[in-house]
């Protein structure tokens, strides 16, 4: 390996930094450690590994200057042997990682290096010439390395330094040193990227230590971007590497075309960032900055498929910054710095409050997303962020680690405890103030007054948390593809992986065994009652007769319904028992007359399906129960497997992966499958006036808040007194504190809010704009206000209509649009499982009456065959 020696005091240092930047390491020689040029270089370095060799240290405090250099980003500090010779190594250098220190030695000093083996990682032998005696010193070092006295490889390196331009080794000597495992350090004065008299060509010197193991003498070369993500595999030759160093571009060797300047014809050129050699010195890695559409000839970024993770998100955001539709939320994020700041603060708070591993990962992803939005909006790349992290990892001095007073939670809690102890009175035992939601604090919602909010602030309250679909889609796609290609084998494999259940078969076929449906009488009666109510309501929705309209004499149009023949119903489960969802999906499918009903639900740990769901499957006439959950279940129903029939429509709620799989299969034209609706977190909105009962209002809010940490509930308070509102807030805290799922509620309730309005008009306007999944009217004569509801999944009217009844047994369906989709979607109903077909029948007289109209419109649109299909008949009718 060639290591250039750059003199920072020289006028040519900037040119040298550029010319030799592609080499893995460079030694920067400076007069003193506090050299301004040096510190500026280290501050702005971009993944370069600089070894800094000061020619003089402050004798009063050399360690402080070493710390400064390492903290500034120097990969290593190079010290003379004298710095160690009269020093207690343990007390002076033990706190500095061994890989951060190098030592220069003369051949005479080399005999004493054994005391430095545990302190430094690089041993630089300074040689005055290339005489046989000097080369013997190097061979002695190599022999020590080979014997294990000076470990070869890893962080340990031996370097032969030829400081004098008159003592420059030739390519053969450099090759021989490389064979011995010794790197060569040369002054930039003797190196050139071209072919200058009296100088070594950089590319040729670099390649002198590399030996191909191929018959054609080429070197396999992995090409990566600045994030280390592979773009492709190519080959290099001596000629191509020399050209790469000369042009500082990606240049390779094609086995069919010879020297290959990447992107010369396509425009997808590469700037050369760094070249590394592998551990066996027979392969290369080129780090490049890729321009254009990408490295691959298929006009994608890499030959091994698209990037993923943060690198993919970074590229996606850069594209969206350019192409986001005018007025879209994405464009607002890039243009409204206040909005981005608010989202970052919001997500940071939610991450601090997250408790479960899943929630922590979710909130971290949200925070990463908005942080990268701010970066991209301000021209900061992901590589810039990574560089800052790398710089911090190089620091050896440690900060105290205190939080700023503004954010010091421990200090605030200590101060609050001290104040409470000091002012201990009966009042101190009262509930803490609103908006304190710690593990043991008060559970409360945010609160706003409508008349104090601007239109923009009101609009922001309508926004739900952003669902980050890119990463989820990237995880779901290979699952879907695996099931599509491998069928039952993939289902069994994925069920074992995600559910921890090893199945022998994936489907239970009807008729279902009585043993799989054993229930106690109370449970069976509850399911039967719910079934009867839900069936009665959905049967009433079915239109028995076709719609027949004679639009004009002799022209009769008809519209009639037919069932979707094969439907797949997704019922979340596993360890949970969810017969209600099976009822809500299975009954309307049965009423509609679907000939094949497949219910998919995750198996329990013993490989069985909960008997409650099996009993419902029997009652609704399901033909199959698919023992699978998640994206894999959706894929099985969408494409079919050896044992699972392909369906025409998939319905049912699920987590983000289920939703992603539903959307992914729906947009695949080869699947020929539709879905019921997009889905999001559960939500509920309550409108309450002074006739509302605080305990009832609170219980309804909590019934949805306990669904998940991402659930949101909203209370619109219409003219409530402070006392009435406080009573509701007290009930929320007291009832929530008694719930088994209180930890979930502690996270969802702080994301929820109360908004005080002065009139019912304001309340209904806000509710319709929010378009809630569930709307509850805790109002006097509540039924009179139903006519004003324009957007909602389902409405619960009056004090005696809790949302829970709709979830289970009143008769309406609980599979409803969320996330504001109630503006354009309906909840699941009988029509969900029907398709409507139209027909028309014309008499001779009817065609004669409408014929001229049809022909003229076809003529305007330039569709002659359309016009002619009518014209040939009209000529017969009219005897033309």
C-alpha positions in Angstrom: 0.0 0.0 0.0 1.3 3.5 -0.9 0.8 6.2 1.8 1.6 9.7 0.6 3.3 12.2 2.9 1.8 15.7 2.5 3.6 18.7 3.9 0.9 21.1 5.1 3.4 23.9 5.3 4.1 23.7 1.6 2.2 25.9 -0.9 1.1 22.9 -2.9 -0.7 21.2 0.0 -4.2 21.8 -1.4 -3.3 20.3 -4.8 -1.7 17.3 -3.0 -4.8 16.8 -0.9 -6.9 16.6 -4.0 -4.5 14.5 -6.1 -4.0 11.8 -3.5 -7.4 11.9 -1.8 -8.5 8.5 -3.2 -5.8 6.6 -1.3 -7.0 5.1 2.0 -4.5 6.9 4.2 -2.4 10.1 4.0 0.2 11.4 6.4 -0.1 15.1 7.0 3.1 16.6 8.2 2.7 19.9 10.2 5.0 22.2 12.1 2.9 22.2 15.2 -0.4 20.5 16.3 -2.3 23.7 16.5 -1.7 24.6 12.8 -4.8 26.3 11.5 -4.6 24.7 8.1 -4.5 21.3 9.6 -7.5 21.9 11.9 -9.5 23.2 8.9 -8.6 20.0 6.9 -9.7 17.7 9.7 -12.9 19.6 10.3 -14.0 19.3 6.6 -12.6 15.9 5.8 -15.0 13.4 4.1 -14.2 9.9 5.2 -10.4 10.4 4.8 -8.1 8.7 7.2 -5.4 11.3 8.0 -2.4 10.4 10.1 -1.1 13.6 11.6 2.7 14.0 12.2 3.6 17.2 14.0 7.2 18.1 13.9 7.1 19.7 17.3 4.9 19.6 20.4 4.4 21.9 23.3 6.8 20.5 25.9 4.6 21.7 28.7 1.5 19.6 27.7 2.0 17.4 24.7 -0.9 15.1 25.7 -3.4 18.0 25.5 -2.2 18.6 21.9 -2.6 14.9 21.0 -6.1 15.0 22.4 -6.9 18.0 20.3 -5.8 16.3 17.1 -7.6 13.1 17.8 -10.8 14.9 18.8 -10.6 17.0 15.7 -10.8 13.9 13.6 -7.2 12.7 13.0 -7.3 8.9 12.5 -3.8 8.6 14.1 -1.2 10.9 15.6 2.3 10.0 14.6 4.9 10.5 17.4 8.7 10.2 17.4 10.1 7.3 19.5 11.5 9.9 21.9 8.0 10.8 23.0 7.7 7.2 24.4 11.3 6.4 25.4 11.3 8.2 28.8 7.6 8.0 29.6 5.5 5.8 31.8 3.4 4.4 29.0 0.6 3.1 31.4 0.0 6.5 33.0 0.5 8.6 29.9 -1.1 6.7 27.0 -3.3 4.0 28.4 -6.5 6.1 27.9 -5.8 6.5 24.2 -6.9 3.6 22.0 -3.9 1.8 20.5 -5.2 2.1 17.0 -5.0 6.0 17.3 -1.2 6.1 17.8 1.7 5.6 15.4 5.5 5.9 16.1 8.4 6.8 13.9 11.7 5.0 14.4 15.2 4.9 13.0 16.7 1.5 12.3 18.6 1.8 15.6 15.5 2.5 17.6 13.6 -0.4 16.1 15.4 -2.8 18.4 13.5 -1.3 21.3 10.0 -1.3 20.0 8.9 -4.3 22.0 7.9 -2.0 24.8 5.5 -0.2 22.4 3.6 -3.3 21.2 0.6 -2.6 23.5 0.6 1.1 23.0 0.8 1.9 19.2 -0.6 0.3 16.1 1.7 1.6 13.3 5.5 1.4 13.3 7.0 3.7 10.7 10.7 3.1 9.9 12.3 6.2 8.6 14.9 5.2 6.0 17.5 7.6 4.6 18.1 5.6 1.4 17.3 2.4 -0.4 20.5 0.8 0.4 20.8 -2.9 1.2 21.3 -2.1 4.9 18.1 -0.1 5.0 16.1 -2.8 3.2 17.5 -5.4 5.7 16.1 -3.3 8.5 12.7 -3.6 6.9 13.0 -7.3 6.4 13.9 -7.7 10.0 10.6 -5.9 10.9 8.7 -8.1 8.6 10.2 -11.2 10.1 9.1 -10.0 13.6 5.6 -9.6 12.2 5.7 -13.0 10.7 6.9 -14.5 14.0 4.0 -12.9 15.8 6.2 -10.6 17.8 4.7 -7.7 15.8 1.2 -8.9 14.9 0.5 -8.7 11.2 -2.8 -7.5 10.0 -5.7 -6.1 12.1 -4.7 -2.7 13.5 -0.9 -3.5 13.4 1.1 -2.2 10.4 4.7 -1.7 9.5 5.5 1.2 7.2 8.8 2.0 5.4 9.1 5.7 5.1 11.4 7.2 2.4 11.4 10.9 3.3 14.1 12.0 0.9 13.3 12.4 -2.8 16.7 11.0 -3.6 15.9 7.7 -1.8 12.8 6.7 -3.7 12.3 3.0 -4.1 11.3 1.6 -7.5 8.2 -0.3 -8.3 10.0 -3.6 -7.8 11.1 -2.6 -4.3 7.6 -1.4 -3.4 6.3 -4.7 -4.7 8.8 -6.7 -2.6 7.9 -4.6 0.5 4.3 -5.4 -0.1 5.0 -9.1 -0.4 6.6 -8.8 3.1 3.5 -7.1 4.5 5.1 -3.7 4.6 3.5 -0.4 3.4 5.5 2.3 1.7 5.3 6.0 2.6 6.5 8.4 0.0 6.6 12.2 -0.2 4.2 13.7 -2.7 7.2 15.3 -4.3 8.1 12.0 -5.9 4.6 10.9 -6.9 2.5 12.0 -9.8 -0.9 11.0 -11.2 0.6 11.4 -14.7 3.9 10.2 -16.1 6.4 12.9 -15.2 10.2 12.3 -15.5 11.8 11.4 -12.2 8.5 10.6 -10.5 6.6 7.5 -9.7 3.1 7.2 -11.2 0.6 6.9 -8.3 -1.5 4.3 -9.9 1.4 2.1 -10.8 2.9 2.4 -7.4 -0.4 1.6 -5.8 -0.9 -1.5 -7.9 2.7 -2.7 -7.3 1.6 -4.5 -4.1 -1.5 -6.1 -5.6 -1.4 -9.5 -7.3 -4.2 -10.9 -9.4 -5.2 -14.6 -8.9 -6.9 -14.6 -12.3 -5.5 -16.0 -15.6 -6.3 -12.7 -17.3 -4.6 -10.6 -14.7 -7.7 -8.6 -13.9 -8.8 -7.6 -10.4 -12.5 -8.1 -9.2 -13.7 -4.6 -8.1 -16.7 -4.0 -5.8 -18.1 -0.5 -6.5 -19.9 1.2 -3.5 -21.4 4.6 -2.9 -20.5 6.9 0.0 -22.8 5.0 2.4 -20.9 1.8 1.5 -23.9 0.4 -0.4 -22.9 -1.9 -3.2 -23.6 -0.6 -6.7 -22.1 -3.4 -8.7 -19.2 -5.8 -9.4 -16.7 -4.9 -12.2 -13.1 -5.6 -13.1 -10.0 -3.4 -13.0 -6.6 -3.5 -14.7 -3.4 -1.7 -14.1 -4.3 0.6 -16.9 -7.8 1.4 -15.6 -6.6 2.1 -12.1 -3.9 4.5 -13.4 -6.6 6.2 -15.4 -8.9 6.4 -12.4 -6.3 8.1 -10.3 -5.4 10.5 -13.1 -9.0 11.6 -13.9 -10.4 11.0 -10.3 -13.4 9.2 -12.0 -14.7 5.7 -12.1 -12.7 3.9 -14.8 -12.8 0.1 -15.1 -11.8 -2.6 -17.5 -14.5 -4.4 -19.6 -13.6 -7.9 -20.7 -15.2 -7.2 -24.1 -14.6 -3.5 -24.7 -11.3 -2.8 -22.8 -10.9 0.5 -20.9 -14.3 1.6 -19.7 -14.9 5.2 -18.5 -18.1 4.7 -16.6 -20.9 6.9 -17.8 -19.1 8.3 -20.8 -22.0 7.6 -23.1 -24.9 7.4 -20.6 -24.1 10.4 -18.5 -24.1 8.3 -15.3 -20.5 9.2 -14.4 -18.7 8.6 -11.1 -16.5 10.8 -9.0 -13.7 8.7 -7.4 -13.8 9.0 -3.6 -11.6 6.2 -2.3 -9.9 3.0 -3.4 -9.3 0.2 -0.9 -7.5 -3.2 -1.3 -8.9 -6.3 0.3 -7.1 -8.3 3.0 -5.5 -10.7 0.4 -4.4 -7.9 -1.9 -6.1 -9.4 -4.9 -9.4 -7.4 -5.1 -10.4 -3.7 -5.0 -13.2 -1.6 -3.7 -14.0 1.7 -5.3 -16.0 4.2 -3.3 -17.7 6.6 -5.7 -20.1 9.5 -5.9 -22.7 8.2 -8.5 -24.3 10.7 -10.9 -27.2 10.2 -13.2 -29.8 7.4 -13.1 -27.4 5.0 -11.4 -24.7 2.4 -11.9 -26.7 -0.4 -13.5 -27.3 -0.5 -17.3 -31.0 -1.0 -16.4 -31.1 2.6 -15.3 -31.4 1.8 -11.6 -29.0 2.8 -8.9 -27.4 -0.6 -8.3 -27.1 -4.0 -10.0 -28.3 -5.7 -6.8 -31.6 -3.8 -6.6 -32.6 -0.6 -5.0 -31.1 0.7 -1.8 -33.0 0.4 1.5 -33.2 1.9 4.9 -32.0 5.5 5.5 -30.1 5.7 2.2 -33.3 4.9 0.2 -35.3 7.4 2.3 -32.6 10.0 1.7 -32.8 9.5 -2.1 -36.6 9.4 -2.0 -36.8 12.7 -0.1 -34.4 14.3 -2.6 -36.7 13.2 -5.4 -39.8 14.4 -3.6 -38.2 17.8 -3.0 -38.1 18.3 -6.7 -41.3 16.6 -7.8 -43.8 17.0 -4.8 -47.2 18.1 -6.1 -48.1 21.8 -5.5 -49.9 22.2 -2.2 -49.2 18.6 -1.1 -48.3 17.7 2.5 -44.8 16.7 1.3 -44.3 20.1 -0.4 -45.4 21.9 2.8 -42.9 20.0 4.8 -40.1 21.2 2.5 -41.3 24.8 2.5 -42.7 25.3 6.0 -39.8 25.2 8.5 -42.2 25.7 11.4 -44.2 22.6 10.4 -41.1 20.5 10.2 -39.9 21.8 13.6 -43.3 21.0 15.1 -43.2 17.5 13.7 -39.6 16.9 15.0 -40.6 18.1 18.5 -43.7 16.0 18.4 -41.9 12.8 17.3 -39.1 13.4 19.8 -41.6 13.6 22.6 -43.4 10.5 21.4 -40.1 8.6 21.3 -39.3 9.7 24.8 -42.7 8.3 25.9 -42.5 5.0 23.9 -42.1 1.9 26.1 -42.4 -1.2 24.0 -39.6 -2.2 21.5 -42.1 -2.0 18.7 -43.2 1.5 19.7 -39.7 2.7 20.2 -38.7 1.5 16.7 -41.8 3.1 15.2 -41.2 6.5 16.9 -37.5 6.4 16.1 -38.4 5.9 12.4 -40.8 8.8 12.5 -38.1 11.0 14.1 -35.5 9.9 11.5 -38.0 10.7 8.7 -38.7 14.3 9.8 -35.0 14.9 10.7 -34.0 13.8 7.1 -36.8 16.1 5.7 -35.1 19.0 7.4 -31.7 17.9 6.2 -32.8 17.5 2.6 -34.7 20.8 2.7 -31.5 22.6 3.7 -29.1 20.8 1.3 -27.6 18.4 4.0 -27.0 14.9 2.8 -27.1 11.7 4.7 -23.4 11.4 4.1 -22.9 14.7 5.9 -24.8 13.4 8.9 -22.7 10.2 8.9 -19.5 12.2 8.7 -20.5 14.1 11.9 -21.2 10.7 13.6 -17.8 9.4 12.5 -16.1 12.6 13.7 -17.7 12.1 17.1 -16.7 8.5 17.3 -13.1 9.6 16.9 -13.2 11.8 19.9 -11.3 10.5 22.9 -12.2 13.1 25.4 -15.7 12.7 26.9 -18.3 15.4 27.6 -19.9 15.4 31.1 -23.2 14.2 29.5 -25.5 16.6 31.3 -28.8 17.7 29.6 -29.5 21.4 29.1 -31.6 22.8 31.9 -34.5 23.1 29.6 -34.6 19.4 29.0 -33.2 18.0 32.3 -36.1 15.7 33.3 -34.2 14.4 36.4 -33.5 17.9 37.7 -37.1 18.9 37.2 -38.4 15.8 39.0 -36.0 16.4 41.8 -37.1 20.1 42.1 -40.8 19.1 42.0 -40.2 16.5 44.7 -38.4 19.0 46.8 -41.2 21.6 46.4 -43.8 19.0 47.2 -42.0 18.0 50.4 -41.5 21.6 51.4 -45.2 22.5 50.9 -46.8 19.2 52.1 -50.4 20.1 52.8 -53.7 18.3 52.3 -54.0 20.0 48.9 -50.7 18.3 47.8 -52.5 15.0 47.8 -54.9 16.2 45.0 -54.3 15.1 41.4 -51.5 16.8 39.6 -52.2 19.4 37.0 -53.3 18.4 33.5 -50.8 17.5 30.8 -48.6 15.5 33.2 -48.5 12.0 31.8 -45.6 10.2 33.4 -45.8 6.6 34.5 -47.5 7.6 37.7 -48.8 11.0 36.7 -52.2 12.3 35.6 -53.6 10.9 32.4 -54.9 13.8 30.4 -55.6 15.1 26.9 -54.3 18.3 25.3 -56.8 21.1 25.4 -57.6 23.9 22.9 -60.1 26.7 22.5 -61.5 27.0 18.9 -61.8 30.8 19.0 -58.1 31.0 20.0 -56.9 29.0 17.0 -56.1 30.3 13.6 -57.4 28.6 10.5 -54.0 27.0 10.0 -53.8 25.7 13.5 -57.3 24.2 13.2 -56.2 22.5 10.0 -53.2 21.0 11.7 -55.5 19.4 14.4 -57.2 17.5 11.6 -53.9 15.8 10.6 -53.2 12.3 11.8 -49.7 11.0 12.4 -47.9 10.3 9.1 -47.7 6.6 8.2 -44.3 5.9 6.8 -45.1 3.4 4.1 -41.8 3.1 2.1 -39.9 1.0 4.7 -43.0 -1.1 5.4 -43.6 -1.8 1.7 -39.9 -2.7 1.3 -40.3 -5.4 4.0 -43.7 -6.6 2.8 -42.8 -7.0 -0.9 -40.4 -10.0 -0.5 -42.9 -11.7 1.8 -45.6 -11.3 -0.8 -43.3 -12.5 -3.6 -42.2 -15.5 -1.6 -45.8 -16.7 -1.1 -46.6 -16.0 -4.7 -43.7 -18.0 -6.0 -43.5 -20.8 -3.4 -47.0 -21.2 -2.1 -47.7 -23.3 0.9 -44.0 -24.0 1.5 -43.5 -20.2 2.0 -46.6 -20.0 4.2 -45.3 -22.7 6.5 -41.8 -21.2 6.7 -43.1 -17.6 7.3 -45.6 -18.8 10.0 -42.7 -20.5 11.8 -40.6 -17.4 11.5 -43.2 -14.7 12.5 -45.6 -16.6 14.7 -43.3 -19.3 16.2 -45.7 -22.1 15.0 -44.6 -25.1 13.0 -47.6 -26.1 10.8 -47.9 -29.3 8.8 -50.7 -27.9 6.7 -52.0 -24.4 6.1 -55.8 -24.7 5.6 -58.7 -26.2 7.5 -61.5 -27.1 5.1 -65.3 -27.3 5.8 -67.1 -29.0 7.4 -65.2 -28.1 10.5 -64.9 -30.6 13.3 -67.1 -30.2 16.4 -64.0 -30.5 18.5 -62.6 -27.3 17.0 -65.7 -25.3 18.0 -66.2 -26.3 21.7 -67.5 -23.3 23.6 -69.2 -22.6 26.9 -72.9 -21.9 26.7 -72.5 -18.2 27.7 -70.0 -17.5 24.9 -72.1 -19.4 22.4 -75.2 -17.5 23.3 -73.4 -14.2 23.0 -72.1 -15.0 19.6 -75.5 -16.2 18.5 -77.2 -13.0 19.7 -74.6 -10.9 17.9 -75.0 -13.0 14.8 -78.7 -12.5 14.7 -78.6 -8.7 15.1 -75.8 -8.3 12.5 -77.5 -10.6 10.0 -80.8 -8.8 10.4 -79.3 -5.4 9.7 -77.2 -6.6 6.7 -79.9 -8.7 5.2 -82.1 -5.5 5.2 -79.5 -3.8 3.0 -79.9 -6.4 0.2 -81.9 -5.3 -2.8 -83.9 -8.3 -4.1 -85.2 -6.6 -7.3 -83.3 -5.1 -10.2 -83.5 -1.4 -10.9 -85.4 -1.0 -14.2 -85.7 2.4 -15.9 -87.0 3.3 -19.4 -84.9 6.3 -20.2 -86.9 7.0 -23.4 -89.5 5.0 -25.3 -88.0 1.7 -26.5 -84.8 2.1 -24.4 -84.8 0.2 -21.1 -81.7 0.3 -18.7 -81.3 -2.2 -15.8 -79.0 -2.4 -12.9 -78.8 -5.6 -10.9 -76.5 -7.0 -8.2 -74.4 -10.2 -8.2 -72.2 -11.5 -5.4 -68.4 -11.4 -5.6 -67.9 -15.1 -5.9 -64.7 -15.6 -3.9 -63.8 -13.4 -0.9 -61.0 -13.5 1.6 -61.6 -12.2 5.2 -58.7 -11.2 7.3 -59.3 -11.7 11.1 -56.4 -10.5 13.3 -55.7 -12.9 16.1 -53.0 -15.3 17.2 -53.1 -15.2 21.0 -56.1 -12.8 20.9 -59.7 -13.9 20.5 -61.6 -11.8 17.9 -64.9 -13.5 16.9 -66.4 -10.0 16.4 -64.3 -9.3 13.3 -65.2 -12.7 11.9 -68.9 -11.9 12.4 -68.6 -8.4 10.9 -66.9 -9.7 7.7 -68.5 -13.2 7.4 -72.2 -12.2 7.8 -72.4 -9.6 5.0 -70.4 -12.0 2.7 -72.9 -14.7 3.4 -75.9 -12.4 3.0 -74.5 -11.2 -0.3 -74.3 -14.9 -1.5 -70.5 -15.2 -2.0 -69.9 -18.8 -3.1 -66.5 -19.2 -1.5 -65.5 -17.5 1.8 -62.0 -17.9 3.1 -61.2 -16.7 6.6 -57.5 -16.1 7.3 -56.4 -15.8 10.9 -53.0 -16.5 12.7 -52.8 -19.8 14.6 -52.2 -20.1 18.3 -48.9 -21.4 19.6 -50.2 -25.0 19.5 -51.1 -24.6 15.8 -54.9 -24.4 16.4 -57.4 -21.6 15.7 -59.4 -20.2 18.6 -62.8 -22.0 18.8 -64.8 -18.8 18.8 -63.5 -17.9 15.3 -64.1 -21.5 14.1 -67.7 -21.4 15.4 -68.3 -18.1 13.5 -66.7 -19.6 10.4 -69.1 -22.5 10.6 -72.1 -20.2 11.1 -71.3 -17.9 8.1 -70.6 -20.9 5.8 -66.9 -20.4 5.3 -65.3 -23.0 3.0 -61.7 -22.6 4.3 -59.9 -21.3 7.3 -56.3 -20.3 6.4 -54.0 -20.7 9.4 -51.8 -17.7 8.7 -51.6 -14.0 9.5 -49.8 -10.9 8.3 -48.7 -10.1 4.8 -48.2 -13.8 4.0 -51.9 -14.5 4.6 -52.9 -11.6 2.3 -50.6 -12.9 -0.4 -52.0 -16.4 -0.2 -55.5 -15.2 -0.7 -54.6 -12.7 -3.4 -52.6 -15.2 -5.6 -53.7 -18.6 -4.2 -51.5 -21.5 -3.1 -51.8 -25.3 -3.5 -54.3 -25.4 -0.6 -55.7 -21.8 -0.4 -58.0 -20.7 -3.1 -57.4 -17.4 -4.9 -60.0 -14.8 -4.0 -61.4 -11.8 -5.8 -61.6 -9.4 -2.9 -59.9 -9.2 0.5 -61.5 -7.4 3.4 -60.7 -6.9 7.0 -58.5 -4.9 9.4 -54.9 -5.6 10.3 -51.6 -4.0 11.3 -49.5 -1.9 9.0 -48.0 -4.9 7.3 -51.4 -6.4 6.5 -52.6 -3.0 5.1 -49.4 -2.7 3.1 -49.9 -6.2 1.6 -53.5 -5.5 0.7 -52.5 -2.3 -1.1 -49.5 -4.0 -2.8 -51.6 -6.9 -4.2 -54.4 -4.6 -5.3 -52.1 -2.5 -7.5 -50.6 -5.7 -9.1 -52.7 -6.2 -12.2 -51.8 -9.9 -12.3 -53.4 -10.6 -9.0 -56.9 -9.4 -10.1 -57.9 -8.7 -6.5 -59.6 -5.7 -4.8 -59.7 -4.6 -1.2 -62.3 -3.0 1.1 -60.5 0.1 2.1 -57.1 1.5 3.3 -56.7 1.4 7.1 -55.0 3.4 9.9 -55.0 3.6 13.7 -58.3 3.5 15.5 -60.0 6.8 16.2 -63.1 8.3 17.9 -64.6 11.7 18.1 -67.2 12.7 20.8 -69.4 15.8 20.6 -70.7 16.6 24.1 -72.9 19.4 25.5 -74.0 20.2 29.1 -76.5 17.3 29.1 -73.6 14.8 28.7 -72.7 12.5 31.6 -68.9 12.8 32.4 -68.4 9.1 33.3 -70.1 8.1 30.0 -68.1 10.5 27.9 -64.8 9.4 29.5 -65.6 5.7 29.1 -66.3 6.2 25.3 -63.0 8.0 24.8 -61.1 5.3 26.6 -62.8 2.5 24.7 -60.8 3.5 21.6 -57.7 4.9 23.3 -57.0 1.4 24.6 -56.7 0.0 21.1 -53.1 1.0 20.6 -50.5 3.7 21.3 -51.2 5.2 17.9 -54.9 5.6 18.5 -56.4 9.1 18.8 -59.6 10.3 20.4 -61.1 13.8 20.3 -63.6 15.5 22.5 -65.5 18.5 21.1 -66.9 20.4 24.1 -69.9 22.5 23.1 -70.4 25.3 25.6 -69.2 23.2 28.6 -68.5 24.9 31.9 -65.1 24.6 33.4 -66.5 22.4 36.1 -68.2 20.1 33.7 -65.1 19.7 31.5 -63.0 19.1 34.6 -65.3 16.4 35.7 -64.8 14.6 32.3 -61.0 15.0 32.6 -61.2 13.5 36.1 -63.2 10.6 34.9 -60.7 10.0 32.1 -57.8 9.8 34.6 -59.6 7.7 37.2 -61.2 5.2 34.7 -57.9 4.9 32.7 -55.9 4.2 35.9 -58.0 1.1 36.5 -57.7 -0.4 33.1 -55.5 -3.4 32.4 -54.2 -1.6 29.3 -53.3 1.6 31.2 -49.8 1.7 29.8 -51.2 1.9 26.2 -53.7 4.6 27.3 -50.9 6.6 28.9 -49.3 6.9 25.4 -52.5 7.4 23.3 -54.3 9.9 25.5 -51.5 12.5 25.4 -51.7 12.4 21.6 -55.5 13.1 21.9 -57.1 16.4 22.5 -60.1 18.4 23.7 -61.3 21.4 21.6 -63.8 23.8 23.1 -66.4 25.4 20.8 -69.2 27.8 21.3 -71.9 26.4 19.0 -73.1 23.1 17.5 -72.4 24.6 14.0 -68.7 24.9 14.9 -68.7 21.4 16.4 -70.3 19.7 13.3 -68.1 21.7 10.9 -64.9 20.5 12.7 -66.3 16.9 13.0 -67.1 16.7 9.3 -63.6 18.0 8.4 -62.0 15.4 10.7 -64.1 12.6 9.3 -63.8 10.2 12.3 -64.0 6.4 12.2 -66.5 6.6 15.1 -68.6 9.6 16.0 -70.5 9.7 19.3 -73.2 12.4 20.0 -73.5 13.0 23.7 -76.1 15.7 23.1 -79.6 16.8 24.0 -82.0 15.4 21.4 -79.0 13.9 19.7 -81.0 12.3 16.9 -81.8 15.7 15.5 -78.2 16.4 14.7 -77.6 13.2 12.6 -78.8 15.0 9.5 -75.8 17.3 9.8 -73.3 14.5 9.8 -71.6 14.4 6.4 -68.4 12.4 7.1 -68.1 9.5 9.6 -67.6 5.8 9.6 -70.4 5.1 12.1 -72.5 7.3 14.4 -73.6 6.5 18.0 -76.5 8.6 18.9 -77.3 9.7 22.5 -76.1 8.8 26.0 -77.2 5.2 25.8 -75.3 4.3 22.6 -71.7 3.3 23.6 -69.3 2.6 20.7 -68.7 -0.8 22.1 -72.2 -2.0 21.0 -71.3 -1.2 17.4 -68.1 -3.1 17.9 -69.9 -6.2 18.9 -73.6 -6.8 18.6 -75.9 -3.9 17.8 -76.0 -4.9 14.1 -73.9 -2.3 12.3 -70.5 -3.1 11.1 -67.3 -2.3 13.0 -64.9 -2.5 10.0 -64.8 1.2 9.2 -62.7 3.8 7.3 -60.0 5.5 9.4 -57.4 8.2 9.0 -60.0 10.6 7.4 -61.0 8.1 4.6 -64.6 8.4 5.8 -64.7 11.4 3.5 -64.9 9.0 0.5 -65.2 5.4 1.8 -68.0 3.5 3.5 -67.6 1.0 6.2 -68.0 -2.7 5.3 -71.6 -3.5 4.4 -73.5 -6.0 2.3 -72.7 -4.0 -0.9 -69.0 -4.5 -0.1 -69.5 -8.1 -1.3 -71.6 -7.3 -4.3 -70.8 -6.0 -7.8 -73.5 -4.2 -9.8 -74.0 -5.0 -13.4 -76.0 -2.9 -15.9 -77.9 -4.0 -19.0 -79.8 -2.2 -21.7 -82.3 -3.4 -24.2 -83.5 -1.3 -27.2 -86.4 -2.0 -29.5 -86.4 -1.1 -33.2 -88.2 2.1 -32.4 -85.9 2.9 -29.5 -82.7 2.5 -31.6 -84.3 4.7 -34.3 -85.0 7.4 -31.7 -81.6 7.4 -30.2 -79.5 6.5 -33.2 -78.7 10.0 -34.5 -77.5 11.1 -31.1 -75.1 8.1 -30.8 -73.7 8.5 -34.3 -73.1 12.2 -33.9 -71.2 11.7 -30.6 -69.1 8.9 -32.1 -68.3 11.1 -35.1 -67.1 13.9 -32.8 -64.8 11.5 -31.0 -63.5 10.1 -34.3 -64.6 6.5 -33.6 -66.0 5.4 -36.9 -66.6 1.8 -36.0 -68.8 3.0 -33.1 -70.8 5.1 -35.5 -71.0 2.4 -38.0 -72.4 -0.2 -35.5 -75.5 2.0 -35.2 -75.5 3.2 -38.8 -75.9 -0.2 -40.4 -79.0 -0.8 -38.3 -80.4 2.7 -38.9 -80.1 2.2 -42.6 -82.1 -1.0 -42.4 -84.7 0.6 -40.1 -85.1 3.6 -42.4 -84.7 1.7 -45.7 -81.7 3.7 -46.7 
